[in-house]
Structures are given as C-alpha cells and as structure tokens.
Amino acid sequence: MSWTGTIACVCRYSTIALAGAQTAYWLYTFRLIAVNANPMGDGMEYVAIVPFGFIFLALVAPSFLLGVSGRMLPLGAALAIAGLVLNVLLFIEIASELTHDGARPLKL
C-alpha cells in the first residue's frame, strides 16, 4: 500500500470514528438533558436538543456518509472536526445553564 493509500485509510477510519462518537454523544444528550431538567419546570430545557440536532444533521451525518463512501475524505474529516468543536462548545454552554453556573452538580 502506498503512502497516499495509508493516509486515505487513516483519514477514512478517523472520520468514521469521530462521526460515530458524535452520533453516540448526540443520542446521549437526550438523556443528559432529561436527567438534569427541572421536574417542576416548563420543559424549556429540551430546546437545547435543537442545536445539537442541527450540528448532527449539518456536520456529523455528512461527514459519516463521506467517510463510509470514501469520497472527499478531507472534507469529511473537516466536517467531523468542526462538529466536534461545536459540540464541545455547546456542551459547555448547556452544562453551565443546567447547573445554574456551577451552583449544583451536573448529573451525568
């Protein structure tokens, strides 16, 4: 196998792994928000799932499809990395909202 084939293989598997991990994380956010929601509240905590869904549909799902098909791997890797960065930033924001800026612990 040539160097370009090896690089393409590593890029492909890393894109699939990143997208798969972010898919599992997206599914986990439903539980995370449900556990940390105010039981006496109005349910507006669940609105936080919407941006996670946008990130999944706009960045993660296309990167997974590009990785599986083996086409445009640099774009797929860039989309997966962008999705990862946005998911981390959004998690930090949602965690601070759900914990009232650190006043109570986050239930994982």
Secondary structure as UniProt FT lines:
FT   HELIX           3..36
FT   TURN            39..40
FT   HELIX           44..48
FT   HELIX           49..55
FT   HELIX           56..60
FT   HELIX           61..69
FT   HELIX           73..98
FT   TURN            99..103
//
